[in-house]
Amino acid sequence: MSHPPQPPPLPSLSKPEEQFQAGTDLPPFVVKRGDRYNRDLEFEFPKSNPKSGSVSLRVIINQYLGTPHASRAHAGKIFNILGRLRCLQYALRRYNYGLVERTPDFLKYWRRHTLHLLSGFGINSVHNHGAVHIAGLDDLIVQIEDIYQNDIQEYETLIRQGMTNFQGLLELFRPDVPVKASSLAGETPCVFRVTDAFFSERRNAFGSSSKDFHVTLETVVAVGDHFSVATFTEVFSGWVGTQPRALSDLTYQPVVDTEQDTLLARAEKAVRFGTGGAKYLAYAPSTFILHPARTRNKSTMSQSTHSSTSLSGGRIMVDMARSASLGHHPCQGVDGATLAIIQLSSRYRHWMSNSDRSGSVDDDSLYLWDDLLCQGLGPCSRRWPLGNQFSESGLRPTCSFT
């Protein structure tokens, strides 16, 4: 007697590709075509299920490029976001190092800054207390820098000569090299740290494309009895022609090693005179910008808006806390840094009016410190440039205590 054939097996609920990926440890990226010197090189980023405390490189690339479902990207596209990848790598290294050493700069800045940066990639700042890893990030940066090594060397050479072309802005604004700028003639330069940098492409109505360079900068300023961080973004449009421009035309220049001691001395002076209550100090000529007071018998439009520096020296009472409570901000100008400091001063005044002074801060994005981090320590300029970047912005423009 013959038996009926066995029924076929039930179909699998998983796709073959998913089964293969689940059982295979795929690399974070794969070079698909072209040789290493080909600018048309293409990178593929396989799907992965990152473990707890890690982020998929594919998720980061797609978010930075604005292509949420793409699996491949050309080297030129990744070069446009190389600055962003460097900033992410730099913050991640400071964060993981701080987890082990428990440095003051980690506890007061890097932990919150890095977790906020990673929150867009699924890292929960409330529950995450361990190291964070992004497999393939370091290797990808090395690969892109290797592909464009000749161009990068040219950018670095131009910057050393005090010039740059548009693409060279990538090397001018690096997370590990602070930059300085003066918004007013004769002003003591402010120093800034780079937290984000990337190129974007756009097309006009005629179909031609152009590039912009976006850079986000931070600087430490005095607000009342505290120090905080002012953040702003600058956008540089691509210029016509291939001739490099002088860095002085772009406002920003890199801070060189020989300036570190001067910057540290200024930071120490700012801590000594800017905090700890009111102080009666001498000041030199051209220290302050004078703002003429309005009178009631003259209309606003008829009043002079011209401000000039003080012609003579004298003595003055410096009380940062009272000036903050009265809403005074020591900024002059309409540049990005000035507007960011004015906004920060307003937020600090709001915090002062609502806080019970118990040490808790309702605004999670508002950094507040009683003193400058790493003050007086030379090596801190390497660990955390913000520590020596206090540029007397809280006393802008120039403020020479004598």
HELIX and SHEET records of a PDB file:
HELIX    1   1 PRO A   16  GLY A   23  1                                   8    
HELIX    2   2 LEU A   57  LEU A   65  1                                   9    
HELIX    3   3 ALA A   75  ASN A   80  1                                   6    
HELIX    4   4 LEU A   82  GLU A  101  1                                  20    
HELIX    5   5 PRO A  104  ASP A  105  1                                   2    
HELIX    6   6 PHE A  106  TRP A  110  3                                   5    
HELIX    7   7 ARG A  111  LEU A  118  1                                   8    
HELIX    8   8 SER A  119  PHE A  121  5                                   3    
HELIX    9   9 LEU A  137  ILE A  147  1                                  11    
HELIX   10  10 GLN A  149  ARG A  160  1                                  12    
HELIX   11  11 LEU A  169  LEU A  172  1                                   4    
HELIX   12  12 LEU A  247  LEU A  250  5                                   4    
HELIX   13  13 ASP A  257  GLU A  259  5                                   3    
HELIX   14  14 GLN A  260  GLY A  274  1                                  15    
HELIX   15  15 MET A  320  SER A  325  1                                   6    
HELIX   16  16 GLY A  336  ASN A  354  1                                  19    
HELIX   17  17 CYS A  380  ARG A  383  1                                   4    
HELIX   18  18 PRO A  385  ASN A  388  5                                   4    
HELIX   19  19 SER A  393  LEU A  395  5                                   3    
SHEET    1   A 3 VAL A  30  ARG A  33  0                                        
SHEET    2   A 3 GLU A  42  GLU A  44 -1                                        
SHEET    3   A 3 ARG A  72  HIS A  74 -1                                        
SHEET    1   B 2 MET A 163  THR A 164  0                                        
SHEET    2   B 2 ARG A 245  ALA A 246 -1                                        
SHEET    1   C 5 HIS A 226  SER A 237  0                                        
SHEET    2   C 5 SER A 209  VAL A 223 -1                                        
SHEET    3   C 5 CYS A 190  ARG A 203 -1                                        
SHEET    4   C 5 VAL A 179  ALA A 181 -1                                        
SHEET    5   C 5 GLN A 253  PRO A 254 -1                                        
SHEET    1   D 2 LYS A 279  TYR A 283  0                                        
SHEET    2   D 2 GLY A 314  VAL A 318 -1                                        
SHEET    1   E 2 ILE A 289  LEU A 290  0                                        
SHEET    2   E 2 SER A 308  THR A 309 -1                                        
END                                                                             
